[in-house]
């Protein structure tokens, strides 16, 4: 069960696509990264401030991705972030990329890509695993 479900809108630009106008597979990971950053920002935390003030950074430890349907040039997407669980030094997320429903009724909200992402909290200087700051754990709903 995910906690703190968050949605971030994305528009597919020409630079995101291959020569056929289809989103290049690695760009889905970029969309998900941006959504996790905005999820964190929505909880009141900036990654650069965490690095400077609390000495921590986050890095993807593992990711499992399923590509189901292609996104195309100029398409509107919704990228979701849901917290599956938090540990003392890691966060696990469920993420989806969906086609955004158009303004008028019709095709939309199709699941294009889904991923399970594990992010590790690291000491910004040593790059060794460390505990997630207590204020962040409190804001996102605790360790489970």
C-alpha positions in Angstrom: 0.0 0.0 0.0 1.4 3.4 -1.0 1.4 6.4 1.2 1.5 10.1 0.2 0.4 9.5 -3.4 1.6 12.4 -5.5 1.2 13.3 -9.1 3.5 15.4 -11.3 2.5 16.6 -14.8 5.0 16.2 -17.7 4.9 17.1 -21.3 6.9 15.1 -23.8 9.3 17.3 -25.7 11.1 16.5 -29.0 14.3 16.0 -27.0 12.7 13.2 -25.0 12.0 11.1 -28.1 13.8 8.9 -30.6 13.7 9.4 -34.4 10.2 7.8 -34.5 8.7 10.3 -32.0 8.5 7.7 -29.2 9.9 8.5 -25.7 13.3 7.0 -25.3 13.3 4.4 -22.5 15.8 6.1 -20.2 13.7 9.3 -20.2 11.0 7.6 -18.2 13.5 7.3 -15.4 14.2 11.1 -15.7 10.5 11.8 -15.5 10.3 9.6 -12.3 13.3 11.3 -10.8 11.7 14.7 -11.3 8.5 13.5 -9.7 10.3 12.2 -6.6 12.1 15.5 -6.3 8.8 17.4 -6.5 7.3 14.9 -4.0 10.1 15.7 -1.6 9.8 19.4 -2.2 6.0 19.1 -1.6 6.9 17.8 1.9 9.1 20.9 2.5 12.5 19.5 1.7 15.0 20.6 -0.9 17.7 18.2 -1.9 20.4 20.9 -2.0 19.5 22.1 1.5 19.5 18.5 2.8 23.0 18.1 1.4 24.4 21.3 2.9 22.4 21.6 6.2 22.0 17.9 7.2 24.8 16.3 5.2 22.7 13.8 3.3 21.9 13.0 -0.3 19.7 10.3 -1.9 20.8 7.9 -4.6 18.8 5.2 -6.4 19.9 1.8 -5.1 17.7 -0.3 -7.3 14.9 0.1 -9.8 12.7 -2.4 -11.6 10.8 -1.0 -14.6 8.1 -2.4 -16.8 7.5 -0.6 -20.1 3.9 -1.2 -21.2 3.0 1.3 -23.9 4.9 4.1 -25.6 4.5 7.8 -24.9 4.9 10.0 -27.9 6.0 13.5 -28.8 3.9 16.3 -27.3 1.8 14.0 -25.2 0.8 15.1 -21.7 1.7 12.6 -18.9 1.1 12.2 -15.2 3.9 10.7 -13.2 2.9 9.4 -9.8 5.0 8.8 -6.6 3.7 6.6 -3.8 5.8 5.7 -0.8 5.6 1.9 -0.2 7.8 1.8 2.9 10.6 3.7 4.6 13.5 2.3 6.5 16.1 4.0 8.7 18.3 4.5 5.6 16.1 3.9 2.6 12.8 4.7 0.9 10.9 2.4 -1.5 8.6 4.0 -4.0 6.0 2.8 -6.5 5.9 5.0 -9.5 3.7 5.1 -12.6 3.8 7.1 -15.8 0.3 7.5 -17.4 -1.0 9.3 -20.3 -2.9 12.3 -19.0 -6.6 12.5 -19.8 -7.3 15.1 -22.4 -9.4 18.1 -21.6 -12.3 16.5 -23.5 -13.5 13.0 -22.8 -11.7 10.3 -24.7 -8.6 8.2 -24.5 -6.3 9.0 -21.6 -5.1 7.7 -18.3 -3.4 4.7 -19.8 -0.6 3.1 -17.8 2.5 3.4 -19.9 5.3 2.5 -17.5 5.6 1.4 -13.9 8.5 1.0 -11.6 9.6 0.1 -8.1 12.4 2.3 -6.9 14.6 1.9 -3.8 16.4 5.1 -2.8 19.3 5.0 -0.2 20.2 7.9 2.1 23.9 8.6 1.9 26.3 10.8 3.9 27.0 13.6 1.4 30.8 13.5 2.1 31.6 9.8 2.5 28.8 8.5 0.2 28.2 5.8 2.8 24.7 4.8 3.9 23.3 6.8 6.8 20.1 7.4 8.6 17.3 9.5 7.0 16.9 12.8 9.0 14.3 12.4 11.7 12.3 15.5 10.6 12.0 14.0 7.1 10.9 10.6 8.5 8.3 12.4 10.7 6.9 14.4 7.7 6.6 11.4 5.4 4.9 9.2 7.9 7.6 7.3 9.8 9.6 4.1 9.5 7.9 0.9 8.6 
